[in-house]
Amino acid sequence: MSAPKDIFKPDNYDRHILRILQQDGRISNQQLADEVGLSTAACWRRVKALEERGVLRQYTALVDPQTLNYGLCVFLLVSLTRHSKDNAREFEEAVKACPEVMQCYAVTGNADFVLRVVIPDMATYDNFLTENIFSLPGVSQVKSNFTLREVKYETAIPV
């Protein structure tokens, strides 16, 4: 996780705005204002304030990976040989450059990092491991956990 940020305490209007925008980021300000019960100007000001505070980081579209032949989802548990800042930073920068890596977390426990990778097939995954992960200095162990099916996938924060 990054450095702690100031905690924002949303009021009921902000929570309602956030719930709606997390479900439909393309909703018009007029529709949003109507649903929340604010004037369009007040609603717009609140959305802008949420953006400026960094509460709303970006607006995006969720793409179904299966429809684009990215049906293989793998969770990698990666252990490093040395636990130095430089070694971890080098690994993190390399992972950030890999478009196949959807998420990467530094963790405690039996591994140092957990990565979520989406990829078309096993041959591509084999190449990804060889070219991108195994080639990094400092990687001592990689355990691959292949998903069988998606049970729950949620992007909305429960506000």
C-alpha positions in Angstrom: 0.0 0.0 0.0 1.1 3.5 -0.6 1.6 6.1 2.1 -1.4 6.8 4.3 -3.7 9.5 3.0 -6.0 11.8 4.9 -9.2 9.8 5.5 -12.2 11.3 3.8 -15.5 11.0 5.6 -18.3 11.3 3.0 -21.7 12.5 4.0 -24.9 10.9 2.8 -24.9 12.8 -0.5 -21.3 11.9 -1.2 -21.9 8.2 -0.5 -24.9 8.2 -2.7 -22.9 9.9 -5.5 -20.1 7.4 -5.1 -22.4 4.4 -5.1 -24.0 5.5 -8.4 -20.8 6.5 -10.1 -19.2 3.1 -9.2 -22.1 1.4 -11.1 -22.3 3.9 -14.0 -19.4 6.2 -14.5 -21.1 7.5 -17.7 -24.2 8.8 -16.0 -25.0 12.4 -16.9 -24.7 15.1 -14.2 -28.4 15.8 -14.6 -29.4 12.1 -14.0 -26.9 11.9 -11.1 -28.3 15.1 -9.5 -31.9 13.8 -9.9 -31.1 10.4 -8.3 -29.2 12.0 -5.4 -31.7 14.8 -4.9 -29.4 17.8 -5.5 -29.4 20.6 -8.0 -27.1 20.0 -11.0 -24.7 22.7 -9.8 -24.4 21.3 -6.3 -24.0 17.8 -7.7 -21.3 18.9 -10.1 -19.4 20.7 -7.3 -19.5 17.6 -5.2 -18.2 15.4 -8.0 -15.4 17.9 -8.7 -14.5 18.0 -5.0 -14.4 14.1 -4.9 -12.1 14.2 -8.0 -9.8 16.8 -6.5 -9.5 14.9 -3.2 -8.5 11.8 -5.1 -11.5 9.9 -3.9 -12.6 9.5 -7.6 -9.3 8.5 -9.3 -10.5 7.8 -12.8 -13.4 6.8 -14.9 -13.0 3.6 -16.8 -14.8 0.8 -18.6 -14.7 -2.8 -17.4 -13.8 -5.2 -20.2 -14.7 -8.8 -20.1 -11.4 -10.6 -20.6 -13.1 -13.8 -21.9 -14.5 -11.9 -24.9 -10.9 -10.9 -25.9 -9.4 -14.4 -25.4 -7.8 -13.5 -22.0 -9.5 -16.4 -20.3 -6.6 -17.6 -18.2 -6.4 -15.9 -14.8 -3.4 -16.7 -12.7 -2.4 -15.6 -9.2 1.4 -15.7 -8.8 3.1 -15.8 -5.4 6.5 -14.4 -5.9 9.4 -14.6 -3.3 12.6 -12.6 -3.6 16.0 -13.7 -2.5 17.0 -10.5 -0.9 14.6 -8.2 1.0 16.3 -4.9 0.2 14.5 -1.7 -0.9 16.5 -1.7 -4.2 15.6 -5.3 -4.9 11.9 -4.8 -4.2 11.9 -1.5 -6.2 13.5 -3.2 -9.2 10.9 -6.0 -9.1 8.0 -3.5 -8.7 9.2 -1.4 -11.6 9.5 -4.4 -13.9 6.1 -5.7 -12.9 4.5 -2.2 -13.6 5.8 -2.5 -17.2 4.0 -5.8 -17.8 0.6 -5.3 -19.3 -0.4 -8.9 -18.4 -0.2 -8.0 -14.7 -3.5 -6.5 -13.6 -2.7 -6.2 -10.0 0.4 -6.5 -7.8 0.6 -6.4 -4.0 3.4 -6.5 -1.6 2.3 -9.0 1.1 3.3 -10.7 4.3 3.4 -14.4 4.7 5.0 -17.1 2.5 5.5 -14.8 -0.5 6.7 -11.2 -0.9 4.3 -10.3 -3.8 1.0 -11.5 -5.2 0.3 -10.8 -8.8 -2.9 -11.2 -10.8 -2.2 -12.0 -14.4 -4.6 -12.4 -17.3 -3.4 -14.1 -20.4 -4.8 -16.0 -23.4 -3.3 -19.5 -22.9 -0.6 -21.7 -21.3 1.9 -21.1 -24.1 1.7 -17.4 -23.6 1.8 -17.8 -19.8 5.0 -19.9 -20.2 6.6 -17.2 -22.3 5.4 -14.5 -19.8 7.0 -16.3 -16.9 10.3 -17.0 -18.7 10.7 -13.5 -20.3 9.2 -11.3 -17.5 9.4 -13.0 -14.1 12.1 -15.6 -14.1 14.5 -13.3 -15.8 14.3 -10.7 -13.0 17.3 -10.7 -10.7 16.3 -11.5 -7.1 13.3 -13.7 -7.9 13.8 -16.9 -5.9 10.4 -18.7 -6.2 7.2 -18.4 -8.1 4.1 -20.3 -7.3 1.3 -20.2 -9.9 -2.4 -20.6 -8.8 -4.7 -21.0 -11.8 -8.3 -20.0 -11.3 -11.0 -22.5 -12.1 -13.9 -20.0 -12.3 -14.7 -16.5 -11.0 -16.9 -16.6 -8.0 -17.1 -12.9 -7.2 -15.5 -9.9 -9.0 -16.5 -6.5 -7.6 -14.9 -3.2 -8.3 -17.2 -1.0 -6.2 -16.1 0.0 -2.7 -19.0 -0.5 -0.3 -19.7 3.1 0.7 
